[in-house]
Amino acid sequence: MLRLGAVSYLNTKPLIETLPERLGQLGKLRLDLPSRLARDLAAGELDIALIPSVEYFRGGDDYEIISDAAIACRGPVWSVRVLSRVPMNQIRTLALDEGSRTSAAMSQILLAEMHGLRPETVPFPIGSSPDEIDADALLMIGDRAMHPAPAKYKEIWDLGDRWVRWTELPFVFAMWVARRSAVADPEIRQQIETALNVSRDEGLQQFETIAKREAAGHGLTIEDLHRYFAENLHFQLGNGERSGLAAFREKAEHLGLVPASHSPLQD
């Protein structure tokens, strides 16, 4: 059986809602933190994982995108924000949410390109309150980004919105990535690709079901969560998303946030 991994964040739910059933005897899914998934995929302890896009860049030729199911945005994403206690062009220290290396790179790219800034970065641990962090600005993801205390901040950026306006391209947060050696058999590769794509397609039809189950536990209304899935997120890795992914890699390489690669993104 193939070993698959995904995170249990809200934005992942539509991709994995029916995945265990679709995998059947083909593979087994486990849920974990993004950093652990990336580590285990690199170590060969997972065969396929839904990993942040920066981790795909770091995998080099050992990795390949195995599905066109992804977590992306084409505008405001709501759950990824930079909240600044000073005007954005005066940021000197930036606290990075430890839950997302991709968003950390994204925020640094936008500050560098839009304002010429390379702020000192400090950690923003997942269990910490914003009030405990001594920094000009904070990158927040997930629930705490959705419900900030706006009176405490001079400016708030929705990073999805900022990226799309700045680059005129979508942004890809995560996608299904396989170790090439694990899917060398064309038949196995086709079966797993079909399972991942069908699970995504079924999940897109179950926003209401997922929202009813998950909303209250995250301090959201059913309507808010349904809108988040339907309007803020995009789950298809199309041509525009691949162009956005290539631009992200190029910009991240330029700032030294990921290793330089001479291999083009796969078609």
C-alpha positions in Angstrom: 0.0 0.0 0.0 1.1 3.5 -0.8 1.7 5.8 2.2 -0.1 9.2 1.8 0.0 12.2 4.0 -2.1 15.4 4.3 -2.7 18.1 6.8 -6.0 18.4 8.6 -6.4 22.1 8.1 -9.7 23.5 6.9 -8.5 24.3 3.5 -7.6 20.6 2.9 -11.0 19.1 3.8 -12.5 19.2 0.3 -9.5 17.3 -1.1 -9.6 14.5 1.4 -13.3 14.2 2.3 -13.8 10.9 0.4 -10.1 10.0 -0.2 -9.8 7.0 2.2 -12.7 5.4 0.4 -11.3 6.2 -3.1 -7.9 4.8 -2.2 -9.3 1.5 -1.0 -6.4 -1.0 -0.9 -4.2 1.2 -3.0 -3.0 3.3 -0.1 -3.5 4.6 3.4 -3.9 8.2 4.4 -2.5 9.8 7.6 -2.9 13.4 8.8 0.0 15.4 10.3 1.6 18.8 10.5 3.0 20.2 7.2 6.6 20.2 8.4 6.4 16.6 9.4 4.8 15.6 6.1 7.6 17.4 4.2 10.2 15.7 6.4 8.7 12.2 6.0 8.3 12.6 2.2 11.9 13.6 1.9 13.0 10.7 4.1 11.1 8.1 2.1 8.7 7.5 5.0 5.8 8.7 2.8 5.3 8.0 -0.8 2.9 10.9 -1.6 1.9 14.0 0.4 -0.1 17.1 0.1 2.8 19.5 0.8 3.5 23.2 0.7 4.8 24.5 -2.6 8.1 25.6 -1.2 8.7 22.0 0.0 8.1 20.8 -3.6 10.8 23.2 -4.8 13.2 21.8 -2.2 12.6 18.2 -3.4 14.3 18.7 -6.8 14.2 15.9 -9.3 13.1 13.3 -6.7 9.6 14.8 -6.7 6.8 15.1 -9.2 3.3 16.6 -9.0 0.9 13.6 -9.1 -2.5 15.3 -9.5 -4.2 18.5 -10.6 -5.9 18.7 -7.2 -4.3 21.6 -5.3 -5.0 24.3 -2.8 -4.7 27.7 -4.5 -6.3 31.1 -4.8 -7.2 33.6 -7.5 -7.8 36.5 -5.2 -8.4 37.2 -1.5 -7.7 34.0 0.5 -8.8 35.3 4.0 -6.8 32.7 6.0 -3.3 34.1 5.2 -2.5 37.6 6.3 0.2 40.0 7.3 -0.9 42.3 10.2 1.3 45.2 10.8 1.6 47.5 13.8 3.4 50.1 11.7 2.9 51.2 8.1 3.9 48.4 5.8 6.8 50.3 4.3 8.3 50.7 7.8 8.4 47.1 8.8 11.8 46.1 10.3 10.8 42.9 12.1 8.4 40.2 10.8 7.1 37.3 12.9 6.5 34.3 10.8 3.7 31.8 11.7 5.4 28.5 12.1 2.5 26.7 10.5 3.3 27.7 6.9 6.7 28.0 5.2 5.0 28.8 1.9 3.2 31.8 3.3 6.4 32.9 5.1 8.2 33.0 1.7 5.2 34.7 0.1 5.1 37.5 2.6 8.8 38.1 2.3 8.6 38.2 -1.5 5.8 40.8 -1.5 7.5 43.0 1.1 10.8 42.9 -0.9 9.2 43.6 -4.3 6.5 46.1 -3.2 8.5 48.0 -0.6 12.2 47.0 -1.0 12.2 45.5 2.5 14.1 42.5 3.9 12.9 42.6 7.5 14.5 40.6 10.2 12.3 37.5 10.8 11.4 36.0 14.2 9.3 32.9 15.0 5.6 33.1 15.8 4.9 29.8 17.5 1.6 28.2 16.8 0.5 28.3 20.5 1.5 31.9 21.1 -0.7 34.9 21.3 0.1 37.9 19.0 0.4 40.0 22.1 3.4 37.9 23.2 5.3 38.6 20.0 7.7 41.6 19.8 7.6 42.4 16.1 6.5 45.2 13.8 4.3 42.8 11.8 3.0 39.3 12.1 2.2 36.7 9.4 -0.8 34.7 10.5 -2.5 31.7 8.9 -5.6 29.7 9.6 -8.2 30.5 12.3 -6.2 33.3 13.9 -5.8 35.1 10.6 -9.6 34.9 10.0 -10.4 36.6 13.3 -7.7 39.3 14.0 -8.2 42.3 16.4 -8.1 45.0 13.7 -7.9 47.9 16.2 -4.4 46.8 17.1 -2.9 47.1 13.5 -2.1 49.9 11.2 -2.4 47.8 8.0 -3.6 44.3 7.2 -2.7 42.5 4.0 -4.6 39.5 2.6 -1.7 37.8 0.9 -3.8 36.1 -1.7 -5.2 39.4 -2.8 -1.8 41.1 -2.7 -0.1 38.4 -4.7 -2.8 38.3 -7.4 -2.8 42.1 -7.8 1.0 42.3 -7.9 1.7 39.4 -10.2 -1.6 39.0 -12.1 -1.2 35.3 -11.4 -2.9 32.8 -9.1 -1.0 31.5 -6.1 -0.6 27.8 -5.2 -0.2 27.0 -1.5 0.0 23.2 -1.7 -0.3 20.2 -4.1 -0.1 16.5 -4.1 3.6 15.5 -4.7 5.0 12.0 -5.1 8.4 10.5 -4.8 9.2 9.5 -8.4 10.3 6.0 -7.3 7.0 5.3 -5.6 4.9 5.9 -8.7 7.3 4.5 -11.4 4.7 1.9 -12.4 2.4 3.7 -14.9 -0.6 1.7 -13.8 -0.1 2.6 -10.1 0.5 6.2 -11.0 -2.7 6.4 -13.0 -4.7 4.8 -10.2 -3.5 7.2 -7.6 -3.9 10.2 -9.8 -7.5 9.2 -10.5 -8.2 8.6 -6.8 -6.8 12.1 -5.9 -8.7 13.8 -8.6 -12.0 12.1 -8.0 -11.8 12.7 -4.3 -11.3 16.4 -5.1 -14.2 16.5 -7.4 -16.5 14.8 -4.9 -15.2 17.2 -2.2 -16.2 20.2 -4.3 -19.8 18.9 -4.2 -19.8 18.6 -0.4 -18.9 22.1 0.8 -22.2 22.3 2.7 -21.7 19.0 4.5 -18.1 19.9 5.4 -19.1 23.4 6.6 -21.9 22.1 8.8 -19.5 19.7 10.4 -16.4 22.0 10.8 -17.7 25.5 11.2 -18.5 25.8 14.8 -15.3 24.2 16.0 -13.4 26.9 14.2 -15.5 29.8 15.4 -17.1 30.3 11.9 -20.6 30.3 10.7 -21.7 27.6 8.1 -22.1 30.4 5.6 -18.7 31.8 6.2 -17.0 28.4 5.8 -19.0 27.6 2.7 -18.0 30.9 1.2 -14.4 30.3 2.1 -14.3 27.0 0.2 -16.3 28.4 -2.8 -14.9 31.9 -3.2 -11.6 32.2 -1.5 -10.0 28.9 -2.4 -9.4 27.2 -5.8 -8.7 23.5 -6.0 -7.6 23.0 -9.6 -4.0 23.1 -10.7 -4.6 24.6 -14.2 -2.3 26.5 -16.5 -2.6 29.8 -14.6 -1.8 28.1 -11.4 1.3 26.5 -12.9 2.4 29.9 -14.2 1.9 31.3 -10.7 3.9 28.4 -9.2 6.8 29.0 -11.6 6.8 32.7 -10.7 6.8 31.9 -7.0 9.8 29.6 -7.4 11.7 32.2 -9.4 11.0 34.9 -6.9 11.8 32.7 -3.9 15.1 31.6 -5.5 16.0 35.2 -6.2 15.7 36.0 -2.5 17.5 32.8 -1.4 14.4 31.4 0.2 14.7 28.1 -1.7 17.6 26.4 -3.4 18.2 27.4 -7.0 17.0 24.9 -9.6 17.6 24.6 -13.3 14.8 22.1 -13.9 11.6 23.6 -15.3 8.3 22.8 -13.6 6.8 19.7 -15.1 4.0 20.2 -17.6 
